[in-house]
Amino acid sequence: MYAVVESGGKQYRVQEGEILKVEKMPGDVGTPVTFDKILMFSDGENVNIGKPVLDKATVSGHIVQQAKAKKIIVFKYKRRKRYRRKQGHRQEYTAVQIDSIKA
């Protein structure tokens, strides 16, 4: 059984018991989370596709971690012009453990 959910402008394929890293969400560790935008649901035999979302489907879980991802380097460079800019960035994310998928 799996579902495709939308969170933070991105789509994720989720299953029960899975830990999912999504864009930063408000809440502390242990706070329950429900995803309402379910785009697709499959129980192994039947596949339900929303137009654009499924109305009676929900995916629920709880927050496991609030953290930052690894640092990436943003480097801008123009040859022969002595132009160099180096900047680092760490994206914040929320780790959510999926508890149940209901359709």
N, C-alpha and C positions, 0 to 999 in steps of 0.2 A: 504494500500500500504506500503510495506516495502522492505528493501534491506539488504544484508549482505556485509559489507565492510571490507577491511583489512587495518590496520594502526598500525605501530610499531610492526609488527610481530604477532599481535593478530587479531581476527575476532570479529566483532560487528554486531548485528542486530539492524537496525536503522529505525525510522519512522519520518515523517515530524513533526516539532515542538518539538522534543525530545532533551534533553541536554545529551551529550555523553562525558565521561571522557576518554581521550586517552593519550598515552605517550606524553611527552613534544614535542611541535611543535614550530618552530620559528614564531614570529609574535606578534603584540600587540592586545589588546582588540578591537574588531570591524573589524579586518582584515578578508577578505573572504578566505574560505578554500574550496578546492574541493578534493574529494576522487576519484581517477581514478581506483583503483583496486576494482571493484564490482564483487563479486563472485556469487551472486544470486539476482534476482529481482522478486517480486511478486506484481501483481496489484489486488489481491483478488480472481481472477478466474484462471489466467494463471501464471505459474511459469517458469522462464527462469533461467537456470543454465549455468554458464560459464565453458569453458574448456581451461584453468583454470579461465580466467576472461571474463566478457562481454565487448565487444568493444565499443558499442555506448551508454553505460550507465554511468551517472555521478551522484554523490551526492554532493550537495553544501551546505555550511553553513557559519557561521561566529564565530570567537572566542569570547567567553563570559568571560572567566577567565583564568589567568595563576596563578597556585598556587602549594602548596605542600600538600601531603596527610598527614594523621595522622602518628605519629611516631610509628615505630615498634622496638622492642628490639631484638637484635641478641645476644644470650647468649650461649657461648661454655663452656663445663664443662667436666672434666674427673675425675671420682671418685678416691679417695685415692692418687692423684698425686699433689694436691694443684694447679690445673690448672683451672683458671676461666678467661674468657674474656667477657666483657659486652660492647656492641656497639649499638648505636641507628642509625636509618636510616629513612629519609623522602623522599619519591619518588616525583619528580616533575611531574605534569600533566597539560594538557590543556583541558578546558571544551569548547566543540563546540556545538552550537545549529544548528540543521539540518533545513535548509530552504526549500530545494526542492530535489526531487528524479526524475530524468528524464531517460527514457529508449528509 
